[in-house]
Amino acid sequence: MTTAYGNLITGFKAKRLADILADIKTNVEAIVDPASGESPQIDLNDGSVLSQIIGIFAEQLSLCWQGVEAAALQFDPLANTGAGQSGTVQLNGITRLAGYPTVITLTLTGTAGTVIPKGSLVATEDKVYQFETADVAVIESGGTVSVNANCTENGAIEPDTGTVISILTPISGWSAVIDTAMPVIGMLDETDAELRERQQKSTAATAYRHIEAIYAAIVNVEGVTYCRIYQNNTLTTDARGIPAKSIAAIVLGGIDADVADVLFLRSPAGLSYYGNLTDNTNQGIKITDLQGVDYYIQFVRPVEVPIDIELTIEQTDTTFPTATYEDDIKAAILAYVSGGAGAVGAASNFDRDGFPPGEDVILSQLYTPINSVSGFSITSLEIAKHGEAVGTANIDIDWDEVSTFDADNITITLTPAA
């Protein structure tokens, strides 16, 4: 079936506002007086009253068309949004991740015995972010008490320690507050784009090729930022040290038990697990099946290899950020090596910047983030494993290692212009 506004192949296509206006004006111009049979003289110029009235109706009709188009797309996993998208992804065995607030730990000061009710409000000094106490707190004999507090809005709100100092719920005997820790960093509701990417990856979760199914299941574990699956399907230990008939999953992020669960559920019978977890006297995560049999699931948490960077630069023009150049360059390097915006690509872990586990640190690649800061030239750039002599050679990283970078291990020297 084909119409002016879509067909069985291309789907529904919304009518444009300009077309709605044109159609209405055409119909108005075709009006005929039933008594005389003549067409009345109607002013449809853009500034006329009738033309403005038509514009009001046309705009509302356009919104209706857009609503119908949105409804038509709700079963298309590449285009649906909102509640429709939240429903269709459940066909893939996943649900939209709900947001949650940041949790901070407060120290309350005041008169011993003072009761601070649950839900009492405090805020940052500038009153931008508010937090409410999660439990009833009673100030102890020493004049203080600790209690957790939840931010009043979801998201990754991270006040600096010592900045939540304003009491918004005045209570007699409560004189001061200060934040001392942040046990939980909040998160916003998963966006349509984020959910769509996760849904597309999840479609491999029922793949016939077991390695792809295991990979798809692990990357959908909350908190996982990287995964690669190695397998040794031979009868002898391979060159990496993986035993015969074993799989080794390299995983960054996520909770150990969650990763172990999906490994156990997705792995075929007869395969062993290789890894370096130290739980259960180095055996791995214990999982008991429906028959009461215990299994110990292992996978690899990459061994961290800290990297030193020594950089010498020379200012070349006035765009050089004199006051912040050191922080700017370090931030650019750290953003790059952590994977940037593509830390877990839609198609592959390797659709990303930086150096994933098992990837050598290539000196020349570091020029990319460094040169994103303007106003200087690079005199020298040298790297090394932390504590070793720096040089210009690339750094070898083993398959079960991952290079790590820290601002404290980046040294930047600014030399006077020639």
URJOQUI-V707932 format. One record per residue. SS is DSSP state (@ for helix, = for strand, . for the rest). Layout:
SS
SS
This chain:
.
=
=
.
.
=
=
.
.
.
=
=
.
.
.
.
@
@
@
@
@
@
@
@
@
@
@
@
@
.
.
.
.
.
.
.
.
.
.
.
.
.
.
.
.
.
.
.
@
@
@
@
@
@
@
@
@
@
@
@
@
@
@
@
@
@
@
@
@
@
@
@
.
.
.
.
.
.
.
.
.
@
@
@
@
@
@
@
@
@
@
@
.
.
.
.
.
.
.
=
=
=
=
=
=
=
=
=
=
=
.
.
.
.
=
=
.
.
.
.
=
=
=
=
.
.
.
.
.
=
=
=
=
.
.
.
=
=
.
.
.
.
.
=
=
=
=
=
=
=
=
=
=
=
.
.
.
.
.
.
.
.
.
=
=
=
=
.
.
.
.
.
.
=
=
=
=
=
=
=
=
=
=
=
.
.
=
.
.
.
.
@
@
@
@
@
@
@
@
@
@
@
@
@
@
@
.
.
.
@
@
@
@
@
@
@
@
@
@
.
.
.
.
=
=
=
=
=
=
=
=
=
.
.
.
.
.
.
.
.
.
.
.
.
.
=
=
=
=
=
=
=
=
.
.
@
@
@
@
@
@
@
@
@
@
@
.
.
.
.
.
=
=
=
.
.
.
.
@
@
@
@
.
.
=
=
=
=
.
.
.
.
.
=
=
=
=
.
.
=
.
.
=
=
=
=
=
=
=
=
=
=
=
=
=
.
.
.
.
.
.
.
.
.
@
@
@
@
@
@
@
@
@
@
@
@
@
.
.
@
@
@
.
.
.
.
.
.
.
.
.
.
.
.
.
.
.
.
.
.
=
.
@
@
@
@
@
@
@
@
.
.
.
.
.
=
=
=
=
=
=
=
=
=
=
.
.
.
.
.
=
.
.
.
=
.
.
.
.
.
=
=
=
=
.
.
@
@
@
=
=
=
=
=
=
.
.
.
